[in-house]
């Protein structure tokens, strides 16, 4: 049993700031780094980035899709990268965005949140658009093991907004209803105990979902750089929150500086300073 993820995230970001470096070894970045588009190249890019930024940031977000595309070898590379990040003392968010019916979700939970799993991460991203109740098993395992779950509420990509901003029968937006349901789930899990708030929300830096100012779970903020959001967007978003338990992800804006360790370190340090 780990100490609660929200507590560990708060300690790390309190010490080093909210920057979370995204490990997104896409084919384009592999080519730019002069690496082969294979599992070895993916692992090299991710491990090099961890080495470069480990003393600057305390959180990395691994985009699993870029490992998964290389099949079994990609998953072996992913296990090595997870071990490398943990050995560096970093928190790891697995960006998997899984979401299905309850029985299938239990399988996903077992893969990413169970202590004995070689893929176990500190927190994972999920999609609740097949129903918040369908995620109950995932939430419960995260709570039991001291891990976290970030549910996509208001995504940074524009094409997702037609669903997220649609209106429910009570007049609220879908994203506002989801945010409220996540808050209810957090309180139900915590009961009369200490508020662990293991369920967080993914909120794009330019998004302002209704109810955000009362959401007590941690918040993962994508969208900086390539997706059009800037530091001022993050500052405005953070000012709306009732807490400062936030991780702000930057991927391509930092990885594009590679393969030089020094250039990666300087890029991460610049973003960390701007977000402080």
Helices and strands as residue ranges (DSSP letters): H 5-16, E 19-23, H 27-32, H 39-53, E 59-63, H 65-68, H 71-87, E 91-98, H 102-113, E 123-126, G 133-135, H 136-145, E 148-154, G 158-160, H 161-164, H 174-190, E 199-203, G 212-214, E 219-221, H 231-240, E 246-250, H 252-255, H 261-275
